[in-house]
């Protein structure tokens, strides 16, 4: 089946202008906490401070305990916590 060229051009335009979610920007979706290499704090993924951390400088953690064990303290702005369970 041949697809008309105009349809392919339309699809290409839609893909290139689609908004990118935070999860699609390179952050692993299963990693809930973020810290900066050489920093002292870790943040929840939705914390506004995470936008200021360049992707190559980010360190991801699945659990609060992992971030604490790595020497990071919780961000006082977002106060990352982990539900019991």
HELIX and SHEET records of a PDB file:
HELIX    1   1 UNK A    5  UNK A   17  1                                  13    
HELIX    2   2 UNK A   22  UNK A   25  5                                   4    
HELIX    3   3 UNK A   48  UNK A   52  5                                   5    
HELIX    4   4 UNK A   55  UNK A   57  5                                   3    
HELIX    5   5 UNK A   64  UNK A   69  1                                   6    
SHEET    1   A 4 UNK A  58  UNK A  61  0                                        
SHEET    2   A 4 UNK A  33  UNK A  36 -1                                        
SHEET    3   A 4 UNK A  41  UNK A  44 -1                                        
SHEET    4   A 4 UNK A  73  UNK A  74  1                                        
END                                                                             
